[in-house]
């Protein structure tokens, strides 16, 4: 199976093969701000399963926990962040779930920073839950 994630204007796209090995639903304030939503869905794929990255992109380097960084790759035309790479997980690419625009996309397996969730968000059942520190 091949999946494609793209920005809203279609200029930047990423193709991957297979299913994601992990799907996060992150409720931290950085992901809320980055996505412009109450949470962000992130799908982790090993780099060897990323078959193509097409289009012009810019990168924003964000400092994460414990001095590590996250590189967010976004379209310079429409501004949508399509994928990321993190110091914490070398050899992996995180694609933003909404960029697949696929209602059959796998549900989250990991709920992150649930302490920071908007109180009206109903968390789905998941295998792994990390509350995280307050105000993350």
DRENTORKOL-3810 file (N, C-alpha, C; in nm, 4 decimals):
REM DRENTORKOL-3810
@n.u->0.0835; n.v->-0.1173; n.w->0.0000; ca.u->0.0000; ca.v->0.0000; ca.w->0.0000; c.u->0.0882; c.v->0.1238; c.w->0.0000
@n.u->0.0559; n.v->0.2178; n.w->-0.0861; ca.u->0.1241; ca.v->0.3468; ca.w->-0.0902; c.u->0.0274; c.v->0.4541; c.w->-0.0428
@n.u->0.0771; n.v->0.5406; n.w->0.0422; ca.u->-0.0018; ca.v->0.6541; ca.w->0.0920; c.u->0.0710; c.v->0.7824; c.w->0.0532
@n.u->-0.0081; n.v->0.8885; n.w->0.0352; ca.u->0.0484; ca.v->1.0178; ca.w->0.0026; c.u->-0.0105; c.v->1.1232; c.w->0.0953
@n.u->0.0782; n.v->1.2047; n.w->0.1518; ca.u->0.0381; ca.v->1.3172; ca.w->0.2358; c.u->0.0801; c.v->1.4439; c.w->0.1626
@n.u->-0.0045; n.v->1.5467; n.w->0.1677; ca.u->0.0330; ca.v->1.6708; ca.w->0.1001; c.u->-0.0234; c.v->1.7915; c.w->0.1729
@n.u->0.0334; n.v->1.9060; n.w->0.1386; ca.u->-0.0152; ca.v->2.0321; ca.w->0.1919; c.u->-0.1463; c.v->2.0686; c.w->0.1234
@n.u->-0.2088; n.v->2.1762; n.w->0.1653; ca.u->-0.3394; ca.v->2.2133; ca.w->0.1110; c.u->-0.3314; c.v->2.2553; c.w->-0.0358
@n.u->-0.2215; n.v->2.3158; n.w->-0.0799; ca.u->-0.2118; ca.v->2.3563; ca.w->-0.2207; c.u->-0.1566; c.v->2.2453; c.w->-0.3092
@n.u->-0.1049; n.v->2.1379; n.w->-0.2484; ca.u->-0.0548; ca.v->2.0230; ca.w->-0.3235; c.u->0.0883; c.v->2.0359; c.w->-0.3717
@n.u->0.1536; n.v->2.1453; n.w->-0.3438; ca.u->0.2898; ca.v->2.1689; ca.w->-0.3905; c.u->0.3911; c.v->2.0774; c.w->-0.3218
@n.u->0.3722; n.v->2.0476; n.w->-0.1920; ca.u->0.4632; ca.v->1.9618; ca.w->-0.1149; c.u->0.3913; c.v->1.8322; c.w->-0.0809
@n.u->0.4516; n.v->1.7201; n.w->-0.1200; ca.u->0.3894; ca.v->1.5913; ca.w->-0.0885; c.u->0.4961; c.v->1.4900; c.w->-0.0480
@n.u->0.4519; n.v->1.3912; n.w->0.0289; ca.u->0.5387; ca.v->1.2833; ca.w->0.0749; c.u->0.4654; c.v->1.1523; c.w->0.0501
@n.u->0.5346; n.v->1.0567; n.w->-0.0132; ca.u->0.4783; ca.v->0.9239; ca.w->-0.0363; c.u->0.5468; c.v->0.8237; c.w->0.0558
@n.u->0.4675; n.v->0.7345; n.w->0.1124; ca.u->0.5186; ca.v->0.6288; ca.w->0.2001; c.u->0.4540; c.v->0.4960; c.w->0.1621
@n.u->0.5196; n.v->0.3877; n.w->0.1993; ca.u->0.4627; ca.v->0.2552; ca.w->0.1770; c.u->0.4236; c.v->0.1936; c.w->0.3104
@n.u->0.3173; n.v->0.1148; n.w->0.3079; ca.u->0.2738; ca.v->0.0418; ca.w->0.4259; c.u->0.1989; c.v->0.1277; c.w->0.5251
@n.u->0.1722; n.v->0.0668; n.w->0.6377; ca.u->0.1011; ca.v->0.1328; ca.w->0.7471; c.u->0.2014; c.v->0.2002; c.w->0.8401
@n.u->0.1603; n.v->0.3064; n.w->0.9080; ca.u->0.2500; ca.v->0.3670; ca.w->1.0066; c.u->0.2766; c.v->0.2682; c.w->1.1202
@n.u->0.3961; n.v->0.2749; n.w->1.1761; ca.u->0.4293; ca.v->0.1852; ca.w->1.2869; c.u->0.3770; c.v->0.2370; c.w->1.4199
@n.u->0.3448; n.v->0.3650; n.w->1.4216; ca.u->0.2928; ca.v->0.4265; ca.w->1.5432; c.u->0.2142; c.v->0.5504; c.w->1.5005
@n.u->0.0997; n.v->0.5712; n.w->1.5639; ca.u->0.0206; ca.v->0.6918; ca.w->1.5372; c.u->-0.0027; c.v->0.7619; c.w->1.6707
@n.u->0.0468; n.v->0.8854; n.w->1.6802; ca.u->0.0335; ca.v->0.9662; ca.w->1.8019; c.u->-0.0847; c.v->1.0614; c.w->1.7896
@n.u->-0.1505; n.v->1.0823; n.w->1.9008; ca.u->-0.2439; ca.v->1.1949; ca.w->1.9149; c.u->-0.1816; c.v->1.2804; c.w->2.0235
@n.u->-0.1183; n.v->1.3912; n.w->1.9839; ca.u->-0.0458; ca.v->1.4738; ca.w->2.0791; c.u->-0.1282; c.v->1.5964; c.w->2.1165
@n.u->-0.1388; n.v->1.6191; n.w->2.2470; ca.u->-0.2158; ca.v->1.7304; ca.w->2.3014; c.u->-0.1268; c.v->1.8393; c.w->2.3608
@n.u->0.0051; n.v->1.8351; n.w->2.3369; ca.u->0.0935; ca.v->1.9371; ca.w->2.3948; c.u->0.0641; c.v->2.0725; c.w->2.3295
@n.u->0.0987; n.v->2.1779; n.w->2.3996; ca.u->0.0685; ca.v->2.3121; ca.w->2.3496; c.u->0.1438; c.v->2.3434; c.w->2.2207
@n.u->0.2648; n.v->2.2900; n.w->2.2025; ca.u->0.3392; ca.v->2.3145; ca.w->2.0778; c.u->0.2666; c.v->2.2523; c.w->1.9585
@n.u->0.2145; n.v->2.1313; n.w->1.9739; ca.u->0.1407; ca.v->2.0669; ca.w->1.8647; c.u->0.0060; c.v->2.1352; c.w->1.8419
@n.u->-0.0567; n.v->2.1825; n.w->1.9488; ca.u->-0.1818; ca.v->2.2566; ca.w->1.9320; c.u->-0.1561; c.v->2.3823; c.w->1.8487
@n.u->-0.0509; n.v->2.4536; n.w->1.8809; ca.u->-0.0201; ca.v->2.5757; ca.w->1.8061; c.u->0.0224; c.v->2.5449; c.w->1.6629
@n.u->0.1053; n.v->2.4407; n.w->1.6446; ca.u->0.1524; ca.v->2.4067; ca.w->1.5106; c.u->0.0377; c.v->2.3668; c.w->1.4198
@n.u->-0.0561; n.v->2.2891; n.w->1.4728; ca.u->-0.1656; ca.v->2.2396; ca.w->1.3896; c.u->-0.2828; c.v->2.3367; c.w->1.3810
@n.u->-0.2902; n.v->2.4297; n.w->1.4751; ca.u->-0.4052; ca.v->2.5199; ca.w->1.4790; c.u->-0.5306; c.v->2.4470; c.w->1.5233
@n.u->-0.5123; n.v->2.3368; n.w->1.5957; ca.u->-0.6231; ca.v->2.2528; ca.w->1.6389; c.u->-0.6040; c.v->2.2150; c.w->1.7858
@n.u->-0.6982; n.v->2.1397; n.w->1.8387; ca.u->-0.6916; ca.v->2.0981; ca.w->1.9787; c.u->-0.5857; c.v->1.9901; c.w->2.0014
@n.u->-0.5437; n.v->1.9224; n.w->1.8967; ca.u->-0.4416; ca.v->1.8174; ca.w->1.9035; c.u->-0.3853; c.v->1.7974; c.w->1.7641
@n.u->-0.2819; n.v->1.7146; n.w->1.7535; ca.u->-0.2221; ca.v->1.6830; ca.w->1.6256; c.u->-0.2048; c.v->1.5344; c.w->1.6158
@n.u->-0.2322; n.v->1.4797; n.w->1.4993; ca.u->-0.2119; ca.v->1.3378; ca.w->1.4734; c.u->-0.0814; c.v->1.3243; c.w->1.3966
@n.u->0.0072; n.v->1.2398; n.w->1.4458; ca.u->0.1361; ca.v->1.2174; ca.w->1.3809; c.u->0.1576; c.v->1.0697; c.w->1.3551
@n.u->0.1931; n.v->1.0361; n.w->1.2320; ca.u->0.2148; ca.v->0.8967; ca.w->1.1926; c.u->0.3634; c.v->0.8739; c.w->1.1665
@n.u->0.4213; n.v->0.7801; n.w->1.2405; ca.u->0.5646; ca.v->0.7512; ca.w->1.2292; c.u->0.5903; c.v->0.6408; c.w->1.1271
@n.u->0.6806; n.v->0.6700; n.w->1.0335; ca.u->0.7264; ca.v->0.5742; ca.w->0.9333; c.u->0.8784; c.v->0.5692; c.w->0.9381
@n.u->0.9349; n.v->0.4510; n.w->0.9230; ca.u->1.0807; ca.v->0.4398; ca.w->0.9111; c.u->1.1221; c.v->0.5106; c.w->0.7818
@n.u->1.2388; n.v->0.5743; n.w->0.7837; ca.u->1.2840; ca.v->0.6514; ca.w->0.6679; c.u->1.2877; c.v->0.5689; c.w->0.5390
@n.u->1.3212; n.v->0.4403; n.w->0.5484; ca.u->1.3282; ca.v->0.3585; ca.w->0.4266; c.u->1.1904; c.v->0.3369; c.w->0.3623
@n.u->1.0832; n.v->0.3689; n.w->0.4362; ca.u->0.9485; ca.v->0.3561; ca.w->0.3809; c.u->0.8963; c.v->0.4867; c.w->0.3215
@n.u->0.9776; n.v->0.5912; n.w->0.3320; ca.u->0.9472; ca.v->0.7177; ca.w->0.2646; c.u->1.0039; c.v->0.7053; c.w->0.1238
@n.u->0.9147; n.v->0.6959; n.w->0.0257; ca.u->0.9594; ca.v->0.6684; ca.w->-0.1114; c.u->0.9806; c.v->0.7944; c.w->-0.1940
@n.u->0.9194; n.v->0.9050; n.w->-0.1562; ca.u->0.9385; ca.v->1.0294; ca.w->-0.2315; c.u->0.8981; c.v->1.1490; c.w->-0.1467
@n.u->0.9749; n.v->1.2555; n.w->-0.1613; ca.u->0.9380; ca.v->1.3869; ca.w->-0.1080; c.u->0.9457; c.v->1.4811; c.w->-0.2272
@n.u->0.8315; n.v->1.5361; n.w->-0.2655; ca.u->0.8233; ca.v->1.6196; ca.w->-0.3848; c.u->0.7832; c.v->1.7612; c.w->-0.3496
@n.u->0.8494; n.v->1.8568; n.w->-0.4106; ca.u->0.8131; ca.v->1.9966; ca.w->-0.3936; c.u->0.9108; c.v->2.0730; c.w->-0.3072
@n.u->0.8965; n.v->2.2026; n.w->-0.3152; ca.u->0.9807; ca.v->2.2915; ca.w->-0.2363; c.u->0.9336; c.v->2.2897; c.w->-0.0913
@n.u->1.0282; n.v->2.3009; n.w->0.0003; ca.u->0.9936; ca.v->2.3009; ca.w->0.1427; c.u->1.0885; c.v->2.3914; c.w->0.2190
@n.u->1.0404; n.v->2.4338; n.w->0.3329; ca.u->1.1200; ca.v->2.5110; ca.w->0.4275; c.u->1.1194; c.v->2.4316; c.w->0.5577
@n.u->1.2138; n.v->2.4626; n.w->0.6438; ca.u->1.2207; ca.v->2.3915; ca.w->0.7710; c.u->1.2201; c.v->2.4922; c.w->0.8854
@n.u->1.1476; n.v->2.4562; n.w->0.9894; ca.u->1.1477; ca.v->2.5313; ca.w->1.1144; c.u->1.1989; c.v->2.4373; c.w->1.2219
@n.u->1.3064; n.v->2.4732; n.w->1.2866; ca.u->1.3655; ca.v->2.3904; ca.w->1.3926; c.u->1.3088; c.v->2.4366; c.w->1.5256
@n.u->1.2414; n.v->2.3452; n.w->1.5948; ca.u->1.1801; ca.v->2.3770; ca.w->1.7243; c.u->1.2525; c.v->2.2998; c.w->1.8329
@n.u->1.2855; n.v->2.3677; n.w->1.9424; ca.u->1.3452; ca.v->2.2980; ca.w->2.0562; c.u->1.2365; c.v->2.2201; c.w->2.1287
@n.u->1.2671; n.v->2.0968; n.w->2.1589; ca.u->1.1749; ca.v->2.0092; ca.w->2.2308; c.u->1.2329; c.v->1.9808; c.w->2.3687
@n.u->1.1777; n.v->1.8823; n.w->2.4348; ca.u->1.2204; ca.v->1.8469; ca.w->2.5707; c.u->1.3680; c.v->1.8081; c.w->2.5752
@n.u->1.4303; n.v->1.8391; n.w->2.6846; ca.u->1.5675; ca.v->1.7993; ca.w->2.7152; c.u->1.6690; c.v->1.8440; c.w->2.6109
@n.u->1.6438; n.v->1.9599; n.w->2.5468; ca.u->1.7384; ca.v->2.0164; ca.w->2.4522; c.u->1.7394; c.v->1.9540; c.w->2.3145
@n.u->1.6537; n.v->1.8580; n.w->2.2915; ca.u->1.6466; ca.v->1.7971; ca.w->2.1584; c.u->1.5668; c.v->1.8884; c.w->2.0657
@n.u->1.5773; n.v->1.8610; n.w->1.9358; ca.u->1.5037; ca.v->1.9452; ca.w->1.8417; c.u->1.4115; c.v->1.8622; c.w->1.7530
@n.u->1.3144; n.v->1.9317; n.w->1.6968; ca.u->1.2217; ca.v->1.8755; ca.w->1.5994; c.u->1.2280; c.v->1.9671; c.w->1.4780
@n.u->1.2542; n.v->1.9091; n.w->1.3611; ca.u->1.2537; ca.v->1.9849; ca.w->1.2365; c.u->1.1187; c.v->1.9677; c.w->1.1704
@n.u->1.0456; n.v->2.0771; n.w->1.1546; ca.u->0.9137; ca.v->2.0760; ca.w->1.0913; c.u->0.9284; c.v->2.1261; c.w->0.9485
@n.u->0.8882; n.v->2.0442; n.w->0.8511; ca.u->0.9002; ca.v->2.0786; ca.w->0.7097; c.u->0.7649; c.v->2.1239; c.w->0.6576
@n.u->0.7636; n.v->2.2444; n.w->0.5990; ca.u->0.6372; ca.v->2.3015; ca.w->0.5573; c.u->0.6465; c.v->2.3592; c.w->0.4162
@n.u->0.5314; n.v->2.3758; n.w->0.3553; ca.u->0.5208; ca.v->2.4314; ca.w->0.2202; c.u->0.5387; c.v->2.5828; c.w->0.2261
@n.u->0.6303; n.v->2.6400; n.w->0.1451; ca.u->0.6485; ca.v->2.7848; ca.w->0.1467; c.u->0.5343; c.v->2.8601; c.w->0.0774
@n.u->0.4497; n.v->2.7887; n.w->0.0046; ca.u->0.3384; ca.v->2.8536; ca.w->-0.0647; c.u->0.2170; c.v->2.8682; c.w->0.0262
@n.u->0.1705; n.v->2.7553; n.w->0.0853; ca.u->0.0488; ca.v->2.7607; ca.w->0.1679; c.u->0.0772; c.v->2.7566; c.w->0.3179
@n.u->0.2013; n.v->2.7244; n.w->0.3565; ca.u->0.2403; ca.v->2.7268; ca.w->0.4966; c.u->0.2093; c.v->2.6017; c.w->0.5766
@n.u->0.1534; n.v->2.4984; n.w->0.5140; ca.u->0.1155; ca.v->2.3776; ca.w->0.5870; c.u->0.2383; c.v->2.2919; c.w->0.6170
@n.u->0.2510; n.v->2.2505; n.w->0.7433; ca.u->0.3559; ca.v->2.1591; ca.w->0.7859; c.u->0.3113; c.v->2.0172; c.w->0.7508
@n.u->0.3900; n.v->1.9475; n.w->0.6683; ca.u->0.3513; ca.v->1.8154; ca.w->0.6191; c.u->0.4229; c.v->1.7031; c.w->0.6943
@n.u->0.5501; n.v->1.7256; n.w->0.7293; ca.u->0.6235; ca.v->1.6193; ca.w->0.7981; c.u->0.7275; c.v->1.6782; c.w->0.8914
@n.u->0.7828; n.v->1.5896; n.w->0.9759; ca.u->0.8822; ca.v->1.6317; ca.w->1.0739; c.u->0.9837; c.v->1.5204; c.w->1.0956
@n.u->1.0980; n.v->1.5607; n.w->1.1454; ca.u->1.2007; ca.v->1.4657; ca.w->1.1891; c.u->1.2470; c.v->1.5133; c.w->1.3255
@n.u->1.2695; n.v->1.4189; n.w->1.4165; ca.u->1.3013; ca.v->1.4535; ca.w->1.5554; c.u->1.4306; c.v->1.3872; c.w->1.6001
@n.u->1.5112; n.v->1.4616; n.w->1.6759; ca.u->1.6340; ca.v->1.4054; ca.w->1.7339; c.u->1.6031; c.v->1.2806; c.w->1.8161
@n.u->1.4872; n.v->1.2806; n.w->1.8804; ca.u->1.4485; ca.v->1.1696; ca.w->1.9670; c.u->1.4341; c.v->1.0378; c.w->1.8905
@n.u->1.3992; n.v->1.0444; n.w->1.7613; ca.u->1.3762; ca.v->0.9236; ca.w->1.6814; c.u->1.4529; c.v->0.9297; c.w->1.5498
@n.u->1.5855; n.v->0.9156; n.w->1.5535; ca.u->1.6618; ca.v->0.9169; ca.w->1.4281; c.u->1.6213; c.v->0.7980; c.w->1.3406
@n.u->1.6190; n.v->0.8211; n.w->1.2089; ca.u->1.5824; ca.v->0.7148; ca.w->1.1156; c.u->1.4326; c.v->0.7035; c.w->1.0928
@n.u->1.3571; n.v->0.7980; n.w->1.1477; ca.u->1.2112; ca.v->0.7972; ca.w->1.1353; c.u->1.1632; c.v->0.9312; c.w->1.0811
@n.u->1.0494; n.v->0.9275; n.w->1.0126; ca.u->0.9824; ca.v->1.0487; ca.w->0.9653; c.u->0.8401; c.v->1.0478; c.w->1.0194
@n.u->0.7979; n.v->1.1597; n.w->1.0730; ca.u->0.6622; ca.v->1.1770; ca.w->1.1241; c.u->0.5832; c.v->1.2558; c.w->1.0200
@n.u->0.4758; n.v->1.1977; n.w->0.9711; ca.u->0.3871; ca.v->1.2691; ca.w->0.8794; c.u->0.2643; c.v->1.3134; c.w->0.9558
@n.u->0.2202; n.v->1.4358; n.w->0.9300; ca.u->0.1032; ca.v->1.4886; ca.w->0.9993; c.u->-0.0215; c.v->1.4233; c.w->0.9409
@n.u->-0.0964; n.v->1.3557; n.w->1.0275; ca.u->-0.2082; ca.v->1.2712; ca.w->0.9861; c.u->-0.3113; c.v->1.3396; c.w->0.8998
@n.u->-0.3423; n.v->1.4657; n.w->0.9285; ca.u->-0.4418; ca.v->1.5371; ca.w->0.8497; c.u->-0.3992; c.v->1.5583; c.w->0.7055
@n.u->-0.2693; n.v->1.5549; n.w->0.6784; ca.u->-0.2190; ca.v->1.5753; ca.w->0.5424; c.u->-0.2481; c.v->1.4568; c.w->0.4512
@n.u->-0.2885; n.v->1.3433; n.w->0.5092; ca.u->-0.3289; ca.v->1.2294; ca.w->0.4272; c.u->-0.4721; c.v->1.2475; c.w->0.3754
@n.u->-0.5537; n.v->1.3261; n.w->0.4470; ca.u->-0.6941; ca.v->1.3486; ca.w->0.4088; c.u->-0.7613; c.v->1.2152; c.w->0.3756
@n.u->-0.7486; n.v->1.1195; n.w->0.4678; ca.u->-0.7986; ca.v->0.9834; ca.w->0.4470; c.u->-0.8841; c.v->0.9423; c.w->0.5661
@n.u->-1.0163; n.v->0.9323; n.w->0.5499; ca.u->-1.1022; ca.v->0.8961; ca.w->0.6626; c.u->-1.0787; c.v->0.7535; c.w->0.7147
@n.u->-1.0072; n.v->0.6713; n.w->0.6381; ca.u->-0.9755; ca.v->0.5349; ca.w->0.6818; c.u->-0.8375; c.v->0.5250; c.w->0.7462
@n.u->-0.7755; n.v->0.6397; n.w->0.7731; ca.u->-0.6418; ca.v->0.6406; ca.w->0.8332; c.u->-0.6477; c.v->0.5717; c.w->0.9693
@n.u->-0.5435; n.v->0.4968; n.w->1.0069; ca.u->-0.5443; ca.v->0.4255; ca.w->1.1357; c.u->-0.5616; c.v->0.5184; c.w->1.2554
@n.u->-0.6298; n.v->0.4668; n.w->1.3560; ca.u->-0.6531; ca.v->0.5448; ca.w->1.4777; c.u->-0.5246; c.v->0.5534; c.w->1.5609
@n.u->-0.5182; n.v->0.6496; n.w->1.6515; ca.u->-0.3988; ca.v->0.6651; ca.w->1.7353; c.u->-0.3737; c.v->0.5429; c.w->1.8241
@n.u->-0.2458; n.v->0.5098; n.w->1.8383; ca.u->-0.2025; ca.v->0.4036; ca.w->1.9291; c.u->-0.1386; c.v->0.4619; c.w->2.0541
@n.u->-0.0985; n.v->0.5884; n.w->2.0459; ca.u->-0.0313; ca.v->0.6578; ca.w->2.1560; c.u->-0.0971; c.v->0.7933; c.w->2.1782
@n.u->-0.1414; n.v->0.8184; n.w->2.3005; ca.u->-0.1981; ca.v->0.9478; ca.w->2.3376; c.u->-0.0937; c.v->1.0199; c.w->2.4219
@n.u->-0.0534; n.v->1.1386; n.w->2.3773; ca.u->0.0558; ca.v->1.2098; ca.w->2.4417; c.u->0.0089; c.v->1.3399; c.w->2.5043
@n.u->0.0683; n.v->1.3734; n.w->2.6177; ca.u->0.0405; ca.v->1.4973; ca.w->2.6905; c.u->-0.1101; c.v->1.5164; c.w->2.7117
@n.u->-0.1753; n.v->1.4097; n.w->2.7549; ca.u->-0.3202; ca.v->1.4136; ca.w->2.7736; c.u->-0.3624; c.v->1.5135; c.w->2.8804
@n.u->-0.2738; n.v->1.5450; n.w->2.9711; ca.u->-0.3037; ca.v->1.6440; ca.w->3.0752; c.u->-0.3373; c.v->1.7793; c.w->3.0136
@n.u->-0.2829; n.v->1.8074; n.w->2.8956; ca.u->-0.3025; ca.v->1.9365; ca.w->2.8305; c.u->-0.4176; c.v->1.9365; c.w->2.7295
@n.u->-0.4920; n.v->1.8286; n.w->2.7227; ca.u->-0.5994; ca.v->1.8220; ca.w->2.6235; c.u->-0.7079; c.v->1.9233; c.w->2.6555
@n.u->-0.7725; n.v->1.9708; n.w->2.5526; ca.u->-0.8902; ca.v->2.0546; ca.w->2.5723; c.u->-0.9932; c.v->1.9660; c.w->2.6416
@n.u->-1.0590; n.v->2.0182; n.w->2.7422; ca.u->-1.1469; ca.v->1.9355; ca.w->2.8261; c.u->-1.2627; c.v->1.8733; c.w->2.7485
@n.u->-1.3017; n.v->1.9301; n.w->2.6345; ca.u->-1.4113; ca.v->1.8737; ca.w->2.5563; c.u->-1.3660; c.v->1.7632; c.w->2.4607
@n.u->-1.2333; n.v->1.7412; n.w->2.4494; ca.u->-1.1824; ca.v->1.6353; ca.w->2.3618; c.u->-1.2042; c.v->1.5002; c.w->2.4288
@n.u->-1.2732; n.v->1.4115; n.w->2.3608; ca.u->-1.2928; ca.v->1.2751; ca.w->2.4083; c.u->-1.1793; c.v->1.1892; c.w->2.3544
@n.u->-1.0939; n.v->1.1405; n.w->2.4417; ca.u->-0.9791; ca.v->1.0617; ca.w->2.3997; c.u->-1.0236; c.v->0.9224; c.w->2.3568
@n.u->-0.9718; n.v->0.8744; n.w->2.2442; ca.u->-1.0053; ca.v->0.7386; ca.w->2.2010; c.u->-0.9280; c.v->0.6370; c.w->2.2849
@n.u->-0.9735; n.v->0.5127; n.w->2.2866; ca.u->-0.8938; ca.v->0.4105; ca.w->2.3543; c.u->-0.7596; c.v->0.3961; c.w->2.2823
@n.u->-0.6537; n.v->0.3772; n.w->2.3582; ca.u->-0.5207; ca.v->0.3638; ca.w->2.2990; c.u->-0.4363; c.v->0.2697; c.w->2.3827
@n.u->-0.3339; n.v->0.2150; n.w->2.3188; ca.u->-0.2441; ca.v->0.1212; ca.w->2.3852; c.u->-0.1538; c.v->0.1900; c.w->2.4872
@n.u->-0.1125; n.v->0.3114; n.w->2.4561; ca.u->-0.0147; ca.v->0.3823; ca.w->2.5408; c.u->-0.0639; c.v->0.5243; c.w->2.5664
@n.u->-0.0609; n.v->0.5631; n.w->2.6935; ca.u->-0.1047; ca.v->0.6975; ca.w->2.7306; c.u->0.0050; c.v->0.7621; c.w->2.8148
@n.u->0.0430; n.v->0.8843; n.w->2.7761; ca.u->0.1429; ca.v->0.9610; ca.w->2.8493; c.u->0.0800; c.v->1.0935; c.w->2.8869
@n.u->0.0598; n.v->1.1152; n.w->3.0180; ca.u->-0.0003; ca.v->1.2398; ca.w->3.0656; c.u->0.0921; c.v->1.3591; c.w->3.0409
@n.u->0.2204; n.v->1.3408; n.w->3.0666; ca.u->0.3149; ca.v->1.4481; ca.w->3.0493; c.u->0.3069; c.v->1.5500; c.w->3.1602
@n.u->0.4082; n.v->1.6348; n.w->3.1692; ca.u->0.4050; ca.v->1.7405; ca.w->3.2705; c.u->0.2992; c.v->1.8451; c.w->3.2347
@n.u->0.2520; n.v->1.9164; n.w->3.3321; ca.u->0.1548; ca.v->2.0231; ca.w->3.3077; c.u->0.2164; c.v->2.1314; c.w->3.2204
@n.u->0.1346; n.v->2.1931; n.w->3.1387; ca.u->0.1748; ca.v->2.3032; ca.w->3.0501; c.u->0.2847; c.v->2.2659; c.w->2.9538
@n.u->0.2807; n.v->2.1458; n.w->2.9002; ca.u->0.3817; ca.v->2.1029; ca.w->2.8016; c.u->0.3504; c.v->2.1584; c.w->2.6656
END
